[in-house]
Amino acid sequence: MDEVQALPERSRRVAEVLDGLGLTGRVRELPASTRTAAEAARALGCEVGAIANSLVFMADDAPLLVMTSGRHRVDLDLLAGRLGKKKIRRAEPKEVRAATGQVIGGVAPVAHPAPVETVVDTGLADHPTLWAAAGTPNTVFPLTHGELVEITGGVEVAVN
């Protein structure tokens, strides 16, 4: 069976989008959950900072995807000021699903039902290879910081 076809449906969609964008990194399904940056780093044998966490917030009532280093916590007040937003709050699970079509812990930077405003943490540039979620809590794919910015159309911002 083709390795892409063996993936969960959401991850297959991510793999198709990545392929269409010309990325060479392939979606991998891990035997254990990678819901948290620490779990993902352990499973992949990399630094926690190389995990590109996908966090969804509501910024002035619109979804905002923040791709942040697993070693950083997002300072919401600082980020709101840097983006010119009045208020940023963590999205509820139903808001995450509505905006991305994916669940918390598995949100990929691509393959959403509609474009989502995206911020890419400048701290991710410290790592030559990043790992991002691929639509489920135990699927991931590798890419570079430059590729992440390019495929998301994200704005590079320090989030902490």
C-alpha positions in Angstrom: 0.0 0.0 0.0 1.2 3.5 -0.8 2.6 5.2 2.3 0.4 8.3 1.8 -2.7 6.1 1.4 -1.9 4.4 4.7 -2.1 7.8 6.6 -5.2 9.1 8.3 -7.5 11.1 6.0 -6.5 14.5 7.4 -2.8 13.7 7.1 -3.3 12.5 3.5 -4.8 15.9 2.7 -1.8 17.6 4.3 0.6 15.3 2.3 -1.3 16.2 -0.9 -1.0 19.9 -0.2 2.7 19.6 0.6 3.4 17.6 -2.5 1.5 20.2 -4.6 3.7 23.0 -3.0 6.8 21.1 -4.0 8.0 20.2 -0.5 10.2 17.1 -0.3 9.6 16.3 3.4 7.2 13.4 3.8 4.4 13.0 6.4 5.4 10.4 9.0 3.0 8.6 11.3 4.6 8.1 14.7 3.6 5.2 17.0 3.0 7.5 20.0 1.2 10.9 20.4 3.1 14.0 19.5 0.3 16.2 20.9 2.9 18.3 22.9 6.2 19.7 21.8 8.0 17.6 24.4 6.4 14.4 23.2 7.2 15.2 19.6 10.8 16.0 20.3 11.2 12.7 22.3 9.6 10.7 19.4 11.8 12.4 16.8 15.0 12.6 18.8 15.3 16.4 18.2 15.4 19.5 20.4 12.1 20.8 21.6 12.8 24.1 19.9 12.7 22.4 16.5 9.1 21.5 17.0 6.9 24.0 15.1 3.9 24.2 17.4 0.7 25.1 15.7 -1.4 27.2 18.1 -4.7 28.7 17.1 -5.9 31.9 18.7 -8.8 34.3 18.1 -7.5 37.7 17.2 -10.2 40.4 17.2 -12.7 37.5 16.6 -10.8 36.0 13.6 -8.6 32.9 13.7 -4.9 33.4 13.9 -2.5 30.5 13.5 0.8 31.0 15.4 3.6 28.6 14.4 5.9 28.9 17.4 9.0 27.1 18.6 8.3 24.4 21.1 10.6 26.2 23.5 8.6 29.4 23.5 5.4 30.5 25.2 3.4 33.0 23.2 3.0 36.4 25.0 -0.5 37.3 23.9 -0.3 41.0 24.9 3.1 41.4 23.1 1.9 39.6 20.0 -1.3 41.7 19.9 0.8 44.9 20.0 3.1 43.7 17.3 0.2 42.7 15.0 -1.9 45.8 15.8 -4.7 43.6 17.3 -6.9 44.7 20.1 -7.2 41.3 21.8 -5.8 37.8 21.2 -7.2 34.8 23.1 -6.7 31.1 22.8 -9.3 29.5 20.5 -11.8 27.0 21.9 -11.5 23.5 20.4 -14.6 24.0 18.2 -13.1 27.3 16.9 -9.8 25.4 16.1 -11.7 22.7 14.2 -13.8 25.3 12.3 -10.8 27.3 11.3 -8.4 24.4 10.4 -10.5 21.3 9.9 -8.1 19.7 12.4 -7.9 19.0 16.1 -5.8 20.6 18.8 -2.4 18.8 19.0 -2.5 17.9 15.3 -3.0 21.2 13.5 -0.9 21.4 10.4 0.3 24.7 8.9 -1.6 23.9 5.7 -4.7 22.1 4.4 -7.3 24.3 6.1 -10.8 24.8 4.6 -9.9 28.5 4.0 -6.8 30.6 4.5 -5.9 31.4 8.1 -3.8 34.4 9.0 -0.5 33.0 10.2 2.4 34.2 12.3 5.8 32.3 12.2 7.9 32.7 15.3 11.3 34.1 14.4 12.8 31.6 17.0 12.2 28.8 14.6 14.9 30.1 12.3 17.5 28.8 14.9 16.9 25.2 13.6 17.9 23.8 10.2 15.1 21.3 10.3 11.7 21.9 11.8 8.9 19.4 12.5 5.3 20.4 12.2 2.0 18.5 12.8 0.4 16.9 9.8 -3.3 16.9 10.7 -3.4 14.5 13.6 -1.7 14.3 17.0 0.7 11.6 15.8 1.6 12.7 12.3 4.5 15.1 11.5 6.6 16.3 8.6 10.0 18.0 8.3 10.6 21.4 6.7 12.8 24.4 7.0 12.0 27.8 8.5 11.9 29.4 5.0 9.6 26.7 3.7 7.3 27.3 6.7 7.1 31.0 6.0 6.5 30.3 2.3 3.8 27.7 2.5 1.8 29.6 5.1 2.3 33.1 3.7 3.1 33.8 7.4 4.5 37.0 8.9 7.7 36.5 10.9 7.3 37.8 14.4 9.0 37.2 17.7 6.2 35.8 19.9 7.8 36.2 23.3 
